Amino acid sequence: MDNTLRLWDVASGSLLRIIQLDGWGEDVSYSPDGSSLAVASWNQPTRIWDGTGANLLNSITFGPDAW
């Protein structure tokens, strides 16, 4: 594991972008319109990226310390 998220073009099979994460990415989800991408981890904040993964839009911390 290299703590990266890799975004691929499904049609061509080409690698579009590599996003370096601070820890393991546990879950990844695109918004229905593809405009944003959420990456969740058990020990790091959930990060929201634009749909291309180029720009970090927000970082959200969940759990007892977040309230």
ChimeraX attribute file (.defattr): number of C-alpha atoms within 10 A of each C-alpha:
attribute: neighborCount
match mode: 1-to-1
recipient: residues
	/A:1	5
	/A:2	8
	/A:3	12
	/A:4	15
	/A:5	16
	/A:6	12
	/A:7	14
	/A:8	13
	/A:9	10
	/A:10	9
	/A:11	6
	/A:12	7
	/A:13	8
	/A:14	10
	/A:15	11
	/A:16	12
	/A:17	15
	/A:18	13
	/A:19	14
	/A:20	13
	/A:21	15
	/A:22	12
	/A:23	16
	/A:24	18
	/A:25	20
	/A:26	12
	/A:27	11
	/A:28	14
	/A:29	12
	/A:30	15
	/A:31	11
	/A:32	8
	/A:33	7
	/A:34	11
	/A:35	12
	/A:36	18
	/A:37	19
	/A:38	21
	/A:39	20
	/A:40	20
	/A:41	16
	/A:42	13
	/A:43	13
	/A:44	18
	/A:45	18
	/A:46	20
	/A:47	19
	/A:48	21
	/A:49	20
	/A:50	17
	/A:51	16
	/A:52	13
	/A:53	20
	/A:54	11
	/A:55	12
	/A:56	14
	/A:57	13
	/A:58	12
	/A:59	14
	/A:60	11
	/A:61	14
	/A:62	12
	/A:63	8
	/A:64	6
	/A:65	6
	/A:66	8
	/A:67	6
